[in-house]
Amino acid sequence: MFDIRLPELRPYAFEGNFGLEREALRVTGEGRMALTPHPFPADHPRIVRDFCENQTEINTGIHPTAEAAVAELTEIDATIRAAILPRGERLWTNSNPPASLEEDEIVPAKFDGHLAGKSTYRDYLADKYGKALMAYCGIHVNFSFGEKLVEASGVDRDVLYLQLASQCIKWGWAIVALTAASPRGDYSSVRCSERGYWNKFIPILDFSSVRDYARSIARYVTDGQLVAPSELYYPIRLKPRGQNRLQTLVENGIDHIEVRCVDLNPLVGGLVDARDVEFVRLFFLWCAAQPRETLSAEKQAECVGHFKAAARLDFDWTPVGELVERMEEFFAGFPEARAILAFEAEKVYYPERRYAWMEACHV
């Protein structure tokens, strides 16, 4: 059983590793899309292009704490800003692209030589989903439990992460609600809403084994609904160490879990509050301790609906409060979790503490 309240697990409860990814648009001083070449080479170890030429993506290294991961993210963010400032450019700090955005301003990233296939893939995405949708940006939180914690639990690593992923699909809408920071119209997070990053079908995944999980994704490639596994726009992913390929996942097993539904937070310069990253870890620990269950196709479709609903400004926060209360009870014996849960609880009970509410008030 993977429950950090057990005496044999408590000493290792908060050991783990974090890695962050952050996308952001380069814009001119007038808030238009920057049409200049990407300022960093394609082989940069930490800064890459995402969908479009002016969309920078940061990939941090692996860190033992949320604070350290956010610190590196902040440092690399400063490096990008310093490189583009002489051009008169800035980084857009919102997950939503500028409201005045025109599609012809969005230039899919271009790659040469052996990377030319990346350009073909981006052109495909532009045709299928529209360039404007692909310009939305976000933050991905990658996390792995400490090796000693996994060993002390006696739970097979792959079984642990498969169970965790299914529970995250069931409850992960809470992360959307608590980190939504890009209001527009009826939405607190457009990119997580029904208008945002979703495939044209609702994927149903199999968490019975790593091989079954990989097959359940691969079948959408085989039947033509996806051109590659990377096209699966889903809030939770299980990833292997090294190259992110399904075959690698099957051969090497699961290394870590990724949650992809955190917005850029304009209140901290388009980055992420370390307390929200730490909450994601607490959320993982809580989910991992829940009873194992098999999510039916109907239940998975319902869960996807919950993610989309949590991205609306009129979302009913009652279930978020109930979840935070359950987590507070679960972590009652862990003083290190108290401040983080209190921070998230304030968003539940005081709407003015919610990022989307504060952003809407500044518009």
Secondary structure, DSSP 4 states (H G I P E B T S, - for coil): ---TTSTTTGGGTT-EEEEEEEEEEEEETTSPBP-SPPSS-TT-SSEEE-SBTTEEEEE---BSSHHHHHHHHHHHHHHHHHHHGGGTEEE--SSSPPTT--GGG--B----GGGHHHHHHHHHHHHHH-HHHHT---EEEEEEE-HHHHHHHT--HHHHHHHHHHHHHHHTHHHHHHH--B-BTTBSBGGGSTTSS--SS------S-HHHHHHHHHHHHHTTS-SSGGG---SEEEE-SSS--HHHHHHH---EEEEEEEPPBGGGTSB--HHHHHHHHHHHHHHHTSPP-PPPHHHHHHHHHHHHHTTBTT---HHHHHHHHHHHHHTTT-HHHHHHHHHHHHHHH-GGGSHHHHHHHH-
